[in-house]
Amino acid sequence: MELEPFLLIFTSSSAWRRPKAIKNILIGRRTVSNLYWALQYNMLDFFGALHGIDLPDSIPSVAHMRRSGVLQVDDNQMVRRTKQGDAKRAFLLSEVPDMNDLKWASRFEVGSFMTRFTFLVQVVSEYSYGNAHYYPQTVSFIDRQIVKRFFLANKSTELPKAVYQLLNDFLGGLRNDNFAEIMVSNFSGHRVAGRTDQQMANQLGQPIGQIQLINLLLSAQLLAFLVKSASKQVTPLLQGLSKPVISASALTTFQLFLKDPTLSYQQIASRRHIKLTTVYEHLLEAAIVLPVADVPFTRLLAPPTEQQLAAIAPDQVGNWAYQSLSKRLPGISFFDFRLFQIKRARVSAATGKEGGQNG
């Protein structure tokens, strides 16, 4: 999948951003650094939305966008959208479904869902014609078994009608006929072959990156449509697709921290048989991704330390460099420094004040 449409959308015209961080956020490379920049870039809701999707290296993508005049690049390889980039971004957003639908891809494995759904459409289509001899799509063993169980549990003459009605209801709610055509192009059935993104791009005269983005958003929208329907019939198709908000290991560390306030960080590390630095990383992850009300910031960051940091903090706390701080307050740990930045961003966002860097 092309990276450029996502860089165009998630860069900013008012602040410099790291293109590699944007890519890492979208593919869900779970490090505290990537989660932190997701917080600062207001991209937490999109973290991991492109997990499992092959994206190109950001360097050639940025170079091409720079030559095209839509991005500025500084000496540190950070980028910022130009006015031309703003105009192109606005046009792109007008040509694709609502980008908020991509948030569903952060919560669920949309790619696996579409693999199952397109396979189901093929199976049901062939079944409706009484054809048991056809070449099935290549899918994983797990996805094949889930679709097979779903099909056998719902096998009846009414199933093709139900799938048709479901798709008809979904497609009928799309605001653009081209969206419906692009979505339908994914499906194969009885004597009908699906079409590739490149074929649809050629047919509609649109860039392939735009077609890929539309397909991804429509897939997420279809998943959301099924989830919101609250139909128990389709629940098996969603089995194992939900993504955890926090990693299991980080959650275990955080729960131990909450359970026993007398434990030091070193004692937590010993009980969990992990490094002290890993404890810090787990607690920072929890502070970033869990609901603000569930994070005891006053326990994590001692008030005197917070007051020291607040006294010298710059206006743009998110871009404050630890090296700069350590020269003025050499006794402050990186853990406390990062917690201060996280708390500022999250509390500001929760109270409706300016928090992270908006695009």
N, C-alpha and C positions, 0 to 999 in steps of 0.2 A: 504494500500500500504506500502511496506517496505521502511524504511528510509535510510538504510545503503548505497544503491547505490548513493543517493543524498549527504550523508555525505562524501563519498569517492570522489565524483566529486567536491564538493564545499569547502572542507577543503583545506589547503595549506601545502606545504612542507617547506615553508620559514617563515611562521608566525603562531603564535598561534591564534586559533579562538574559538568562543563560539558555541558549537553544538546546544544549545537551540535557539540561535539567528538565526542560519542557518535554523532551522525548522520553526521558527516564520516568517522569511522572505519568505520562500517558501509557507507557508499557507496564507500569507498576513495579519498577525496580525498587523494592522496599528497603531503603536505607533511611536513617534519620535525616540525613542531608536532603534527600529527595522529598521526603515528607515535609520538611521544614520549608523548602521552596514552594511546594504545593500550597502550603498555608499562606505564604507571602504573596503568591501569585493568584490567590483565590481559586485554586485548582483542586482542592481536596476532593470535591465532589466528582472530579474526573480522574482521580488517581486509579491507574490500572484499567482504564476504559478500553485501551488497545492491547490488553494483555494477550499474548499468543499471536499477535499480528506482526508480520515481518515489516519493519520500517527501515529505510535506508539511513546511512550515516548523516548526521546533521550538517557536517561541514560542507559537502557539495550542495546540499539544499540551500543553505544560507548563502553560499557564493552565488548561486543562480538567482536567488531573490534579491541579493544586493545589486547584481547586474541589471535586474529588471526594475530597480528603483523603488521597491516596496519595503526594503529594510535598510537601516543604517547599521554599521558594524564598527565597534570601537577597538582600541588596541588590545583589549582583553578578550576579544571575540564575543562580547555581549552585544545584543541586538535591540533595536528599537524600530517600531514601524514609522514610516514616513507618511506624509499626507496622501501620497499616491497609494501607499499601503492601506491606509484607513479607507480610502474610497474602494479599493479592490476587496477589502474585507467586508465592507457594507454590502457590496454587490453579491459576494459569495453567500453571505448569510441570508440574502433575499432569495437565493436560488436553491437553498437546501431546506430540509425540515428543521424544526426547532432544535438548536444545539443542546437545549436542556434535556432532550431525550437521551443524549450521550451519557448522562448521569446513571441511567439504568445499566449501562455497560460497565460502570464502576462497581455496581452492586451484584451483577450477575454475569456469567460467562456467556455473552451474547453470541459469540461465534459458535460455541457448542450447541446453543439453543437452535440457531438457524440450520446447523447441520442436521439436527434431529427433525426439525419441522419440514425442511425440504425433502428429507428422506420419507417422512410420513406422507407428504403430498404425493410423492411418486407411488408409494405402496397403495394408498387409497385410490389413486387414479387408476392404476392397473387392476385393482380389485373391482372397481366399479364396472370395468369391461370384462370381468371374468377371466383375466389373463394372469396365469400363474407362472408363465415362462418369459422372463425378461431379465435384462442385466441391471441389477440394483446398483445404486450409487455406492461408492466406496466410503464407508464410515468406520469409526472405531468399533471394537467389540462391545464396549459399554453402551455407546449410543445405539448400536444396532439392537442390543437386548432391550433397552428401554423402549424404543419404538415398537419392537416386536410385542412386548408385553402390553403396551398401550393398545396396539392394533387388535390383539387377540381379546383383550378385555372389552373392547367396544365394537367388535366385528358384528356388523349387521347391515342390512340394506339401507339403514338410515345414516350410517357413518359418512358416506360420500356427500350426502346432503348437508350434514352437520359441518363438515370441513369446508364445503363450498359456502355455506351461509356465514361461517366465521370469517373467511377471507373476504367475502362480499361486504360484510359489515365493516371490517377494518379498512379495506380499500376505499369504500364509499366515504369514509371520514377524512381521507387525505385531501389537502387543499389544492393539490396540483395533479392533473391527469398524468403528467410525466412520471410522477412519483409512483403511481399505481403501475405504470408500464415497467418501470425499473424493478419494482418489487416482484412482479409476476415473471420477469425474465429469469429470476433465480430458480424457478420451478421446472422440473421435468415431470412428464407423465406419459400416459398412453399415446404413443406416436407423436409426442411433443418433447423437444429437447430444449433445455435452458440455454440462455445466451450469456456470454462472458461480459465483464465490465467494458472491455475494449470494444466489443461489438455494439454495446449500448451507447458508448461514447461516440462511436462513428455514426450510429443511426440518429442520435439526438444532437450531434454537433457540439458536444460539451467535453471539457477536459476530463481525462480518465480519473484524475484525482478527485474531481467533483462527483463523478458517478460513484466512486468508491465511498466517499463520505456520505452521499445520499443513501446508498445501500446499507451502510453501517447504522445510520440514524433510523432508517425504516425498520431494520432488524430489531433495534432497541425499542422502537415504538411498538412493534408487534408484540414483543415480550411483555412490555408494560400493559398493553391492551389485554393480554391473557391474565396477567397477575391481577389487574384491577377487576377483571370479570369475576374473580373469586369462585370460579367454577372448579369443583373437585374433579371433574372429568379430565381437565388438562393438567392438573397438578403433577401427575407422574412425568410429564415431559420436562418439568423444571427440576427434577431430582438432581441434587448435587451441583446445581449451577450457582447457588448463592456464594458470595465472597465475604469472608470475615472482615470486619472493620479494622481489627487489630490482630497481629500475629499471635498464635497460640502461646508461644514462649513469652512474648512481652506481656500478655494478659496474665499469665501465671505469676510472673515477677510482680506485676502491679497489684494483683490480689494479695500476695504475701505482704507487700508493703502496706496495704490497707488493713490487713488482718491484725498485724502486730506492730503498733507504733514504736515499740521499744527496740526493734531491730535496727541496727545500723545497716548502711548499704553494704558494707563488707560482710556482715553476718548473712544478709540476704544472698549475697554472691556465694557464700560457703554452703548455705542450705540448698541452693539451686545447682551447685557445682558448675558455676559459670564465672567468668571474669568480672571484676568490679566494673570495668568499662562497659561490659555488656549490660549490667544492671542499669547503668546510666542511660544507655541507648534505649532499653526497654521502657524506662520511666519517661524519657523524652517522647518516645512514640506514643505512649498513653496520653501524655499531655497534649499532643497534637491532634490525635484522631478521636478520642472519646468525648462525649458531651461535656461541655465546660462545667456543668453542675456536678459531674462525677469526678472531677479532678481536684484534689485538695492542694491548691497552689500554695496556700500558707504553710503547709507542712513541707512541701517540696522546696520552696524558696523562702528562707528565713526573712521576716520583715526587715531586720537591720540591713541585710545584704541587698534586698530590693530597694531600700531607701538610698543606699550608697550608689546603686546603679542609676536610679531615677534622677539623682542629683546631677549626673554628668551625661545622661543619655541625649543623643542628637534627636532632631525632629523625626528623621527617617530611621527609626530603631531597627527596622528589618534589614537594612543594609549596613548596620554597624559592624565593623570588623573586630574580632577578638584581639587581634594584634594591637589595634589602636587602644582598646580598653586596658589591656595588660600593662601598657606603659604608664597609665594613670593610676590603676588599681591592681597592682601585681598580685594581690592575694585572692582575687576572685577567680574561681574555677570556670572552665569552659561550660561545665554542666549548669552552674548557676546563671552564667551569662546567657546561654541558650534558653533556659527556662524563663528568664526575664523577657526575652524577645517573644517567646511563644505566648506568655501570659498577656503581654501588651496587645499582640495581634488578635488573640482569641477573645479577650474581654472587650476590646474595642469593637470587634465585630458583633459580639453578643448584645452590646448596648446601643448598636446602631451608629457608632462613630466610625470614622475612617480607620480601617485596620490594615489589611494587606494592601498590596499594590494592585489597583484595579487597572484593567486594560482600556 
